[in-house]
Amino acid sequence: MKRKLVIGDIHGGFKALTQIIERSKVTADDQLIFLGDYVDGWSESSQIITFLIELSKKQDCIFIKGNHDAWCEDWLSGGDTPNVWLFNGGQKTIESYEGYSPDEQEKHLEFFQRMKNYYVDDENRLFIHAGYSSMHGPEKEVYSSNYRWDRTLWETAVSMDKKLKKSSELYPKRLLLYKEIFIGHTPTIDLGSNEPLNNANIWNLDTGAAYTGALSIMDVDTKEFWQSDPLPALYPDEMGRNSDR
């Protein structure tokens, strides 16, 4: 049976990506939706991109672009290397590209350029890296950077009164636009959870793989999920992004 599986922020943890694909028993019939931030953190960012390029040739995949992916895209296109990127995992990403030919780097750049800002499926479920601020949805967003940076959508859901009904005038209009919303970007470990979190109709799949948490993959329909080992256990000689917290 075909499943729709959504994957949280990977941040250079190729070993974790391999684990969740194995543990969730991904088949060629499954659709995979990646929520972004493939790079920056652990040491195998470029290996992840190479793997995903090949995976997309035989698997139905949707790739959402995260804020870290936008930084990496700028660098691959010959842009600057801002300190804010280097200090937030970018240096590890650059190091992972040592030995790559210009042609190989160009293929990776084209992959980043093809990534989506967001995706809406046939059941009106939104998949986006961070969020949006427009009351009319992401297609009306004035600043495209909000797709990759906005935290107000998640913060709104977290702070809501759980007893608030959708029929209430106080219910956030942004949340009523979609049946469900799947995001990454804001680690659930910041709220004390190592697992995907649900508030209102939003599911947060960033379970802290960049730091001390694990990488997660979830069946969109059943909400069953699988996780990798904690990333520090997979990369015991590395710091990930723990050094920039």
Salt bridges, closest charged atoms under 4 A:
ASP9 OD2 - HIS11 NE2 3.99
ASP30 OD2 - ARG3 NH2 2.86
ASP37 OD2 - HIS11 NE2 3.38
ASP37 OD2 - HIS129 NE2 3.23
ASP40 OD2 - HIS68 ND1 2.74
GLU54 OE2 - LYS57 NZ 3.04
ASP60 OD2 - LYS2 NZ 3.74
GLU73 OE1 - LYS65 NZ 2.64
ASP121 OD2 - LYS4 NZ 3.03
ASP121 OD2 - ARG125 NE 2.70
GLU123 OE2 - ARG125 NH2 3.69
GLU123 OE1 - LYS179 NZ 3.05
GLU180 OE2 - LYS223 NZ 3.13
ASP190 OD1 - ARG245 NH2 2.66
ASP221 OD1 - ARG125 NH1 2.81
ASP229 OD1 - ARG23 NH2 3.00
ASP244 OD2 - ARG241 NE 3.56
